[in-house]
């Protein structure tokens, strides 16, 4: 049965922000976000197809 994830997009973005803040932008990749937030890698790609898409959305919040 599929797991229901509330506010998945926001959870992914906050995890990405934490990775960039603590480890730097070079450490940010889809696998590190996947490991940090516990959301399936395929689900992350549903919200952000590329790292560039993730970065654009992340930077739009600043």
C-alpha positions as CSV (number, residue, x, y, z in Angstrom):
1,X,0.0,0.0,0.0
2,X,1.3,3.4,-0.9
3,X,2.4,5.8,1.9
4,X,0.6,9.1,2.1
5,X,3.0,12.0,2.4
6,X,1.5,15.3,3.6
7,X,3.3,18.4,2.3
8,X,5.9,16.3,0.4
9,X,7.0,19.3,-1.7
10,X,7.7,21.4,1.4
11,X,9.4,18.5,3.1
12,X,11.7,17.9,0.2
13,X,12.6,21.6,-0.1
14,X,13.3,21.9,3.7
15,X,15.6,18.9,3.5
16,X,17.4,20.3,0.5
17,X,17.8,23.6,2.3
18,X,19.2,21.9,5.3
19,X,21.7,20.0,3.1
20,X,22.9,23.2,1.4
21,X,23.1,25.0,4.7
22,X,25.2,22.4,6.5
23,X,27.2,20.7,3.7
24,X,27.2,23.2,0.8
25,X,25.6,23.2,-2.6
26,X,28.0,20.6,-4.0
27,X,26.6,18.0,-1.5
28,X,23.1,18.5,-2.8
29,X,21.9,15.8,-5.1
30,X,18.7,13.8,-5.4
31,X,20.1,10.8,-3.5
32,X,21.1,13.0,-0.5
33,X,17.7,14.5,-0.4
34,X,16.2,11.0,-0.6
35,X,18.3,9.9,2.3
36,X,17.6,13.0,4.3
37,X,13.8,13.1,4.0
38,X,12.9,9.4,3.8
39,X,10.7,9.9,0.7
40,X,11.2,7.5,-2.2
41,X,13.6,8.7,-4.8
42,X,11.0,8.2,-7.5
43,X,8.6,10.4,-5.6
44,X,11.2,13.2,-5.4
45,X,11.6,13.0,-9.1
46,X,7.8,13.4,-9.5
47,X,8.0,16.8,-7.8
48,X,11.4,17.8,-9.1
49,X,12.5,16.1,-12.3
50,X,16.1,17.4,-12.1
51,X,18.5,18.9,-9.6
52,X,18.2,22.2,-11.5
53,X,14.4,22.3,-10.9
54,X,15.0,21.6,-7.2
55,X,17.6,24.4,-7.0
56,X,15.4,26.9,-8.9
57,X,12.5,26.3,-6.5
58,X,14.8,26.4,-3.5
59,X,16.4,29.7,-4.5
60,X,12.9,31.2,-5.3
61,X,12.2,31.0,-1.6
62,X,15.1,33.4,-0.8
